[in-house]
Amino acid sequence: MLRITAALFLLSPAIASAQCLTAAALETGITVEYGSGDTSHIQRQPDGSILDAFTENSSYYKSVILFESLDGVLVTRWSKHEKDTWEIRSTARKSYDFTPESVSPYTVGMHSVGTTTWADNRYYSGDKTYTIMGYESAPLVIGECSYEALRVFTYELSLDDGEVYIREIKFLPELGIGLQLGNSYFGFSPATAEIVNLTAS
């Protein structure tokens, strides 16, 4: 009996670590749950891009925003939909005057400036100055799993419309994915974006 108990005790760390996610989980999908009740379903697409279906459960006007991006950091397209009808409420395509390889890998102290161009958006199309910066972050701890993390901020400035749009991303190098915490364009605040669960879909 003691041998069985000892064997289970020795195996338990391996069992716990087996539940921690790896980059391979992006092939089938990762579900992110936030303390606000919002959720994200993130999956790598055949072309290598990332699709993040972000569901605003905490909003009075519930919606689903589809973010297409590179590594969860450089957004290339988004579209906002009514949650139940999937009617499109707004959309935008974004291109950059630099390549993703020129700003990655994402590291503490990184600082890159370029231009992003918005198209198909009824209000804010055109060029914007784009800045991306990396900062230290505490690891993301979910249960028994600890993931190395980096804080990445992106800033988009348009002098024409006098607006600055800021995104805060928790980038997880082990998974190769950035999880959006704040987005001033949509009114998402990091104060209500605590990540409480991370599971394979």
N, C-alpha and C positions, 0 to 999 in steps of 0.2 A: 504493500500500500504506500509506504514511504517513497519507494522508487517511482511509482506512478505520479505522486504529488510533486516530487522533485523534477521529474521530466516535464510535467506541465508548467512548472515554474520557470524552467530553463527555456521552454519554447515560447512563453508568453511575450517576451520582447519581440521575437520574430513575427509573431502573429500581429502585434500592434503595428510594427513597422510596415507589414505587408498592406495595411489599410491606408497608408500614406500615399498620396498621389504622385505620379511621375508624369513626364511630358507626354508619354504614350496615351494618357487619359484624354488628351485633346482630340484624339482620333474619333472617339465615341462621344465625347462631351463631358464637360465639367459643370456642375451646378453650384452657384455661389448664393448663399443666403445672407442677407444683411439684417442688422438689428431692427431696422425700420419696417421690415416685412417685405421689402423689395427683393427680387431675385434676378439672377443672370444665368442663362444657359449658354455656355461658350463652347464652340467646336471649331476645329481646324477644317478648312474647306479643301477640296482637291487641288486648288491652285496654290495652297500654302497660306492663304489669308485666313483671318480669324473672323468668325461671325458670332456676335454677342447679342442674344435676344434678352434685352433688359425689360423686366415687367415692373411697372410702377404700381405696386399694390397699396402704397402709402398715400398716393395722391387721390384727391376727390374725383378727378377725371382720370380714371384708370386707363393706361395705355401701354403699348409695347413698342419699344424703340429698338430697331435693328441697326447695330453698329457693325460695319465692315471695316477691318483695320489690318495693319501689319503689326504683329506681336501684341495687339491690344493697346498699342501706343499711338501710332500714326493712323488716324481715322481717314479712310478713303471715301466712305459713303455712310449716310445714316438716313433712316426714314422712320417717322413716328406714325403709329397706327392706333386707331380705336381698338381697345382690347377685345371686344366681342364681335365687331363687324369687320375688322381689319381694313377699314377705310383709311386711306393715307391722309394725315392731317398736315404734314410738312415733310420736306426732304432736302437733301443737299449732297452734292458730290464734291470731293476735295482732292486736289492734286498738289504736288510739291515741286519746287525747283531744285531739289536735292534727292539723292537716293537713300533708301533706308540703311544701306550699308555704311553710309557716311556718318550716321549718328549712333549706330550700334557697334559693339555691345554697350548697353546702358551701364554706366558706372557712376560712383560718387564723384562729384566735381565736374561731370560732363557739362558742356555748355555749347550749344550750336544754334545759329541764327540763319533763317532763310525766308522764303516766301511760300505761302499757301494760297491757292486760288479756289474759291467756292463757286460752284455752278448749280443751277436748277433750284436755288433757294429764292423764294419770292421777295425776301427782304434784304438779305445780306450777301448777295453774290459779289464777286470781285476779289482783288488781291488783298492779302493781309500779311503783315510781318509775323513770322512764326519763330518762337524761341522754345527750346527744350533744355531742361536742366535736371541734373540728378543729385539726390541728397541721401544721407544715411537714413536707415529705418530699422526699427526693432524687427525681429523676425515675426512672421505671422504664425501664431500658435493656434492650432485647431485640435482640441483633444490631446492625444499623445503625439501629434505630428507638429513639427516645427519646420517652417519653410524660410530660407534666407530671403530677405526682402530689400527693396530699394524704393525710395520715394522719387517719382518722376513727375515734374510739372511741365505742362505745355502752356504757352501764352500766345494768343492770337490778337493782334492789334490792327485796327482799321481806323486810319485818320478820317476817312470819308464819312463813316457813320459814328465815329467817336466812341467805339465800343472796344472793350477788352474781354476776351473769353479765356477762362482759365480752367484747365483740367488737372486734377490730382490723380495719379495712378500709383498703385502699389504693384511694382514689378517683381515677379518671382522668378529669378534666374533658373532655378531647378526645373520649373515647369515651362519656362520660355514664354510667359504670358503676363500681361499687365491687367490688373483688375481696377476698374474705374471706381474711385471713391468720391470725387467731386467733379462737377461740370457746371460752370456758371451759366452757360447758354441755356441749359435746361433747368437751372435752379437747384441742382443737386448739391447738397452740402456734405463735406466730410464728417461734420458733427453728427450726422444721422446715418453714416455709411459704415458702421462697424461690421466687419465680416465675422459672422458667428458660425458659419459652417461651409465646408468645401467638400463636395462629394463627386464621385464619378457618376455620370448619368447612365 
